[in-house]
């Protein structure tokens, strides 16, 4: 085997990849645009495919241990097999539609685009780019209503939860505490949002206290007090913030 080809298989002098996003901020359910810049190495290499992976980090609890794991939310194929010549440069533009349920990055939840080249019999070059994800419009409407009621942000993160995680092994939890403008129970509010293209499903947990998300997700049964399920249609979500806040308030008061 030629010496340069052997080095390329070890990743030395191999192809390189760099993803350049048009903007690093996008809204869940919206578009993310950019281009993938590929540069050849010292020897011709066959690129079997180029994939973009939408990645998210979530937490998994095992007794007293807390581990951070990575999950693929969605994958897009942007290039089929081709041969990259030495020093050759290619730019592959892309426009992706982020899933409606892409986790939002409020309060630091890590979400990023990982670019992966699949090269036969060689180390695969990768590139990672963090993105800031704004809420899907339906979720944004609900968050505006929650803040309108007088709640304030406390925390937001993703945690392992197979029962309610749909296709992903996690759910995102959005925590709020009552501000001075909210009188009476509940004093804390946890939202588990499941945005869809045709509406929004919410699980509301009221005054959760020290139970933690693991307890919240034990099984899928909801009780009529502390935990409630609310499905909002596009018609519901088309109302003004005050009207949606009133709808939420009736559920919060009823379950407190």
HUWOUR-V367326 format. One record per helix or strand of 3 or more residues. SS is the DSSP state (@ for helix, = for strand). FROM is the first residue (numbers start at 1). TO is the last residue. If there is no record, write none. Layout:
BEGIN
((SS	FROM	TO) (SS	FROM	TO))
END
This chain:
BEGIN
((@	3	9) (=	16	21) (=	25	27) (=	31	39) (=	45	62) (=	65	79) (=	82	84) (=	89	97) (@	106	108) (=	111	119) (=	126	130) (=	132	134) (@	137	149) (=	151	160) (=	170	178) (=	188	196) (=	199	206) (@	212	216) (=	227	233) (@	234	237) (@	241	255))
END
